[in-house]
Amino acid sequence: MSEEPSASPIPREAPWSAGLRAARANVVPGLIVQGVMLGWVLAYFFYPPTAELLDRLADFKQRWSYAYSGLSAIIAGAFIPELLRIVVFQNRRITRGNFSNLIFTIPFWCFMGVVVDFFYRMQAGWFGAEASFGVVLQKVLVDQFLYNPLFAAPFTAMLYDWKNQGYGSRGIGRFFTVSYYRETVVPTLFATWGVWIPVVSMLYSLPSLLQIPLFGLALSLWVMLYTWMSEKRSHGRITDSST
Protein backbone atom coordinates (compact mmCIF):
# COMPACT_ATOMS: atom_id res chain seq x y z
CA MET A 1 0.00 0.00 0.00
CA SER A 2 1.45 3.35 -0.98
CA GLU A 3 1.88 6.00 1.63
CA GLU A 4 -0.28 9.09 1.47
CA PRO A 5 1.70 12.18 0.53
CA SER A 6 2.49 14.33 3.53
CA ALA A 7 1.05 17.80 3.67
CA SER A 8 3.45 20.35 2.26
CA PRO A 9 4.66 22.89 4.81
CA ILE A 10 3.02 26.29 4.74
CA PRO A 11 5.55 28.74 3.29
CA ARG A 12 6.68 31.34 5.78
CA GLU A 13 6.22 34.95 4.72
CA ALA A 14 9.45 36.75 3.95
CA PRO A 15 10.32 39.45 6.53
CA TRP A 16 10.42 42.20 3.92
CA SER A 17 7.00 41.11 2.60
CA ALA A 18 5.55 41.28 6.10
CA GLY A 19 7.23 44.63 6.55
CA LEU A 20 5.81 46.06 3.33
CA ARG A 21 2.38 44.76 4.28
CA ALA A 22 2.66 46.47 7.67
CA ALA A 23 3.87 49.67 5.99
CA ARG A 24 0.86 49.66 3.66
CA ALA A 25 -1.46 49.15 6.63
CA ASN A 26 0.07 52.20 8.30
CA VAL A 27 -0.20 54.52 5.29
CA VAL A 28 -3.26 56.46 6.47
CA PRO A 29 -2.21 57.00 10.12
CA GLY A 30 1.31 57.73 8.96
CA LEU A 31 0.11 60.41 6.57
CA ILE A 32 -2.01 61.93 9.34
CA VAL A 33 0.98 62.15 11.69
CA GLN A 34 3.21 63.53 8.93
CA GLY A 35 0.58 66.07 7.87
CA VAL A 36 0.08 67.37 11.40
CA MET A 37 3.83 67.59 11.96
CA LEU A 38 4.33 69.44 8.68
CA GLY A 39 1.61 71.88 9.70
CA TRP A 40 3.38 72.62 13.00
CA VAL A 41 6.76 73.05 11.31
CA LEU A 42 5.37 75.43 8.67
CA ALA A 43 3.46 77.34 11.33
CA TYR A 44 6.64 77.70 13.38
CA PHE A 45 8.48 79.32 10.49
CA PHE A 46 5.65 81.36 8.98
CA TYR A 47 3.09 82.07 11.74
CA PRO A 48 4.55 84.15 14.61
CA PRO A 49 2.00 83.15 17.31
CA THR A 50 2.89 79.49 16.78
CA ALA A 51 6.59 80.33 16.96
CA GLU A 52 6.03 82.15 20.26
CA LEU A 53 4.10 79.18 21.68
CA LEU A 54 6.75 76.66 20.66
CA ASP A 55 9.56 78.90 21.88
CA ARG A 56 7.90 78.95 25.33
CA LEU A 57 7.74 75.17 25.18
CA ALA A 58 11.43 75.10 24.27
CA ASP A 59 12.20 77.28 27.31
CA PHE A 60 10.28 74.83 29.49
CA LYS A 61 12.26 71.95 27.98
CA GLN A 62 15.53 73.78 28.68
CA ARG A 63 14.61 74.30 32.34
CA TRP A 64 13.42 70.75 32.99
CA SER A 65 15.91 68.97 30.72
CA TYR A 66 15.64 65.15 30.89
CA ALA A 67 12.71 65.33 33.32
CA TYR A 68 10.68 67.00 30.58
CA SER A 69 11.67 64.30 28.08
CA GLY A 70 10.70 61.45 30.40
CA LEU A 71 7.41 63.02 31.46
CA SER A 72 6.33 63.93 27.92
CA ALA A 73 7.11 60.40 26.71
CA ILE A 74 5.08 58.91 29.59
CA ILE A 75 2.09 61.05 28.61
CA ALA A 76 2.45 60.22 24.91
CA GLY A 77 3.33 56.54 25.13
CA ALA A 78 1.57 55.38 28.32
CA PHE A 79 -1.33 57.56 29.45
CA ILE A 80 -2.79 58.63 26.10
CA PRO A 81 -3.19 55.13 24.62
CA GLU A 82 -4.57 53.78 27.89
CA LEU A 83 -7.11 56.61 28.12
CA LEU A 84 -8.10 55.95 24.52
CA ARG A 85 -8.54 52.27 25.31
CA ILE A 86 -10.69 53.01 28.38
CA VAL A 87 -12.91 55.66 26.77
CA VAL A 88 -13.43 54.12 23.35
CA PHE A 89 -13.04 50.36 23.72
CA GLN A 90 -13.96 49.71 27.37
CA ASN A 91 -17.01 52.00 27.58
CA ARG A 92 -15.23 54.16 30.19
CA ARG A 93 -14.74 51.18 32.52
CA ILE A 94 -11.34 50.92 34.16
CA THR A 95 -10.04 47.37 34.53
CA ARG A 96 -7.11 45.72 36.22
CA GLY A 97 -5.53 45.30 32.79
CA ASN A 98 -5.22 49.07 32.43
CA PHE A 99 -3.13 49.28 35.59
CA SER A 100 -1.09 46.29 34.45
CA ASN A 101 -0.37 48.05 31.15
CA LEU A 102 0.68 51.25 32.91
CA ILE A 103 3.04 49.38 35.23
CA PHE A 104 4.93 48.40 32.08
CA THR A 105 4.46 51.42 29.81
CA ILE A 106 5.25 54.20 32.32
CA PRO A 107 8.85 53.12 33.04
CA PHE A 108 9.37 51.94 29.48
CA TRP A 109 8.37 55.21 27.82
CA CYS A 110 10.08 57.30 30.50
CA PHE A 111 13.31 55.48 29.72
CA MET A 112 12.81 55.79 25.96
CA GLY A 113 12.05 59.51 26.24
CA VAL A 114 15.31 60.10 28.09
CA VAL A 115 17.22 57.91 25.61
CA VAL A 116 15.83 59.82 22.63
CA ASP A 117 16.73 63.14 24.25
CA PHE A 118 20.28 61.92 24.92
CA PHE A 119 20.55 60.59 21.36
CA TYR A 120 19.38 63.89 19.86
CA ARG A 121 21.97 65.77 21.95
CA MET A 122 24.70 63.39 20.80
CA GLN A 123 23.66 63.89 17.17
CA ALA A 124 23.86 67.66 17.61
CA GLY A 125 27.38 67.22 18.99
CA TRP A 126 28.45 64.91 16.17
CA PHE A 127 26.98 66.74 13.19
CA GLY A 128 26.06 70.22 14.44
CA ALA A 129 22.81 71.93 15.42
CA GLU A 130 22.17 73.84 12.19
CA ALA A 131 19.34 72.72 9.93
CA SER A 132 21.33 72.47 6.69
CA PHE A 133 20.52 69.70 4.22
CA GLY A 134 23.75 67.82 4.92
CA VAL A 135 23.34 67.93 8.71
CA VAL A 136 19.69 66.84 8.60
CA LEU A 137 20.51 64.03 6.16
CA GLN A 138 23.28 62.64 8.36
CA LYS A 139 21.05 62.73 11.44
CA VAL A 140 18.17 60.98 9.64
CA LEU A 141 20.45 58.24 8.30
CA VAL A 142 22.04 57.56 11.69
CA ASP A 143 18.64 57.73 13.42
CA GLN A 144 16.74 55.41 11.12
CA PHE A 145 19.45 53.04 9.88
CA LEU A 146 21.72 52.69 12.93
CA TYR A 147 19.96 53.72 16.15
CA ASN A 148 16.62 52.25 15.10
CA PRO A 149 17.68 48.79 13.79
CA LEU A 150 20.46 48.31 16.34
CA PHE A 151 18.61 49.47 19.46
CA ALA A 152 15.14 51.05 19.36
CA ALA A 153 13.28 48.49 17.23
CA PRO A 154 14.69 45.27 18.76
CA PHE A 155 14.59 46.66 22.31
CA THR A 156 10.94 47.70 21.97
CA ALA A 157 9.89 44.45 20.28
CA MET A 158 11.62 42.28 22.87
CA LEU A 159 10.20 44.09 25.89
CA TYR A 160 6.65 44.19 24.53
CA ASP A 161 6.81 40.50 23.61
CA TRP A 162 8.20 39.72 27.07
CA LYS A 163 5.29 41.64 28.61
CA ASN A 164 2.76 39.84 26.40
CA GLN A 165 4.08 36.42 27.46
CA GLY A 166 3.57 37.33 31.12
CA TYR A 167 7.14 38.36 31.95
CA GLY A 168 8.17 34.72 32.08
CA SER A 169 11.75 33.59 31.52
CA ARG A 170 10.78 30.57 29.43
CA GLY A 171 11.67 31.06 25.78
CA ILE A 172 13.32 34.41 26.42
CA GLY A 173 16.44 33.21 24.61
CA ARG A 174 14.63 33.45 21.27
CA PHE A 175 14.70 37.25 21.56
CA PHE A 176 18.44 37.12 20.92
CA THR A 177 18.34 34.95 17.81
CA VAL A 178 18.72 35.86 14.15
CA SER A 179 15.33 34.33 13.36
CA TYR A 180 13.57 36.58 15.92
CA TYR A 181 15.22 39.66 14.45
CA ARG A 182 14.32 38.57 10.92
CA GLU A 183 10.72 37.60 11.64
CA THR A 184 9.77 40.23 14.25
CA VAL A 185 12.11 43.21 14.11
CA VAL A 186 12.52 43.54 10.33
CA PRO A 187 8.76 43.91 9.64
CA THR A 188 8.64 46.50 12.43
CA LEU A 189 11.46 48.43 10.80
CA PHE A 190 9.68 48.62 7.45
CA ALA A 191 6.52 49.92 9.11
CA THR A 192 8.53 52.41 11.16
CA TRP A 193 10.54 53.77 8.24
CA GLY A 194 7.42 54.56 6.23
CA VAL A 195 6.14 56.85 9.00
CA TRP A 196 9.17 58.14 10.84
CA ILE A 197 11.72 58.97 8.13
CA PRO A 198 9.64 62.01 7.05
CA VAL A 199 8.83 62.84 10.69
CA VAL A 200 12.43 62.85 11.95
CA SER A 201 13.47 64.81 8.85
CA MET A 202 11.09 67.54 9.99
CA LEU A 203 12.22 67.27 13.61
CA TYR A 204 15.88 67.67 12.72
CA SER A 205 14.98 70.77 10.69
CA LEU A 206 13.92 72.53 13.90
CA PRO A 207 16.06 74.12 16.63
CA SER A 208 17.44 71.53 19.05
CA LEU A 209 15.28 72.60 22.01
CA LEU A 210 12.12 72.11 19.94
CA GLN A 211 12.94 68.62 18.71
CA ILE A 212 11.89 66.76 21.87
CA PRO A 213 8.61 68.71 22.40
CA LEU A 214 7.61 68.07 18.79
CA PHE A 215 8.79 64.46 19.04
CA GLY A 216 6.35 64.11 21.95
CA LEU A 217 3.54 65.44 19.77
CA ALA A 218 4.39 63.05 16.94
CA LEU A 219 4.62 60.13 19.37
CA SER A 220 1.26 61.05 20.90
CA LEU A 221 -0.45 61.14 17.51
CA TRP A 222 1.20 57.93 16.36
CA VAL A 223 0.44 55.98 19.55
CA MET A 224 -3.20 57.13 19.52
CA LEU A 225 -3.66 56.08 15.91
CA TYR A 226 -1.76 52.82 16.38
CA THR A 227 -3.79 51.99 19.49
CA TRP A 228 -7.00 52.75 17.64
CA MET A 229 -6.04 50.48 14.72
CA SER A 230 -4.80 47.61 16.88
CA GLU A 231 -7.89 47.69 19.11
CA LYS A 232 -10.19 47.81 16.09
CA ARG A 233 -8.40 44.82 14.56
CA SER A 234 -8.62 42.97 17.89
CA HIS A 235 -12.34 43.66 18.25
CA GLY A 236 -12.89 42.67 14.64
CA ARG A 237 -11.25 39.31 15.23
CA ILE A 238 -13.40 38.72 18.31
CA THR A 239 -16.55 39.58 16.39
CA ASP A 240 -15.61 37.37 13.46
CA SER A 241 -14.85 34.41 15.69
CA SER A 242 -18.18 34.72 17.48
CA THR A 243 -20.32 34.77 14.34
N, C-alpha and C positions, 0 to 999 in steps of 0.2 A: 504494500500500500504506500503510495507516495505521500510525502509530508506536505501539509498545507503551507503555502508560502507565508512567511512571517510578515507582519505588518511593517511597512517601511517607516523609518523614524520621521517624525515631523521636523521639517527643516527649521533651524533656528534663525530668526531674523537677524540680519547683519546689524551691528551697532550703529553704523552711519544711516541705515535705513530707518531704524527706530528713532534716531536723532532727528532726521529730516521730517519724519511723521510728527514728532513732538513739536518741532519748529513750526510746521504748518498749523498745528492745533493752537499754537500760541500767537498766530499772526494778528488776530483782532485785538486781544488785550495788549500785545506788544505795541501795536500802532497807537492804541489809546495812551499808554504810558509815554511813548516817544512824542506824541502830539502835545500832551500836557507839558512835558519837559521843554519842548521847543518853544511853546508859548511863554513859559516863564523866562527862558533865556532871552528871547526877543524882547519881552517886556522889560527885562533888566537893562538892556542896552538902549531901548528906544522909548521907554515910558518912565519918566522920573519918579512918580509915586511908588512904582514897583521897586525901582532901584533903592529908594530910601528905606522901604520895608525890608528888603533883603540885606541891606547894609546894617540895619539894626540887628537882624538875625546873626549876621557875621560878627558883630561886636559881642553878642551874647555867647556865640561859639568861642570867641577868643578868651572871654573871661572864664568860661567853664571848662574849656579844653576837652580832655578825654571824657569827663563826666557828661558833657553835652552829647558826645558821640554815643556813649553807652546808653544813655537815657532815650535819645531819639530812636536808636535802633530797637530798644525794647518796645517802645510805643508802636513803631512801624511793623516789626516782625512778630511780636507776641500779642499785645493787647488788641490791636486793630483786627487781625484775623479772628481772634477768639470772640470779640464783640460781634463781628459779622456772623459768625457761626451761631451764636446765641440768639441774636435778633431775627435772623432770616431763616435759619434751618432748624432751630430748636424752639420756635414760637416763644421766645423770650424766657425760656426755662433754663436755669443754670443747673448743670449736672456735675457730678464728681469728675467726669472726663475733662471738663473745662479746666478745673484746677490742676489735674494731672498734666494737661498740655502746657499750662503756664509754668509749672515746676521745671519743665524742660526748656521751653522757649525763652523764658526770661533770662536765665544765665547764658544760654546759647547766643541769643541776639545781642546781649550786652557785650559779650566777648567779641563777636564778629564786628560790632560797631567800632569798638576800640581798635581792633586789628585793621579795619579799613582806614580809619583815621591815621594810624601809624604808617600804613602802606602809602597813603596819599602824601604824607609828609616826606617819606623816603623818596618817592618819585620826584617831588619838588626839589629835593636836594640833589638827586642824580641828574635830572634833565633841565632844571630851572622852573621858575614859577610863571614865566610869560606864556601867553596863549598863542604862540606862533604855530604854524602848521607842523613844522618839524618836531617841536616839543610835544604837542598834542598827539601826534602820530606815534612817537616813541612810548608815551605813557599808555596809550590804548593797546599797543602791541604787547607791552610787558604785562599790563593788567589782564588782558583777555587770553593771552597765549602762553604766559608763564605762571603768574599768580593764580589764575583761575584753574587751569588743568592740574597744576602741581599741588595746590593747597585748597582753595575755596570749594571747588566742586567735589573732590573726593571726601574732604572733611565733612561737608554738609551731608552728603549722601550717606556716609558711614554712620554718623551720629543719628540721623533720622531713622535709618534702618534699624539701628540698635535700639532706639526708643520703641519702634513699631514691633519689635520682637520681644518686648517686655524687659529690656535691659539685661537679658540673660547673657551668660558667657559662652553658651553652647553655639558653635558655628561662627564665632566672632572672627576666627582666623580667615574666613573667606573674604573679609573686607580688605585683606592685604594681598589678594591674589590678582594676577593679570586678568583672569576671566571676569572678576567682579568689576574691575576698572573698565574693561571692554563692554560688558553688558549693562552696567548701571551708570557709570560716570560718563562715558562717551555720549550716550543719548542726551544726558543732562547738559553736556557742554554745547551740543548743537542747538538745543532749545534756548540756552542762555545766550549764546552768541547772537542769535537772531534778534533778541530784544535789547541786550545790554551793550553791544558794540556801538550803536548810535547813541545810547544814553550816556555812556562814559565819555564818548567824544564830546558831547555837549558839556558834561561836568568839567572836563579838563580844559574847556574853553573859558571857564569862569575863574575869577580870583580864588586863590587857595582857601580863604576863610569861608567862601560860599559853597565849596564843593561838598562838604559833609552835610550841611543843611539841605541842599538840593538832592543829595543822595538819599537822605531820609525821606523826602517827598516821593522820589521815584520808587524807593523800596515800599513805602506805604501803598502806593497805587498798585504796584505789581503784586504784592502779597494779597491785597484785597481782591484783585481780579483772579489771581491764581486760586485763592481759597474759594471764591465763588464758583469757578469752573470745576474744581476738584469735588466740591460738595454736590454740585449739580450732577456730575457724572456718577458719584456714589449713590445719590438718591435715585438716579435713573436705573442703575443696576439693581437696586433693591426692588423698585417697581416692576422691572421686567421679570425678575425672578419670581415675583409673587403672582404674576398673571397666568 
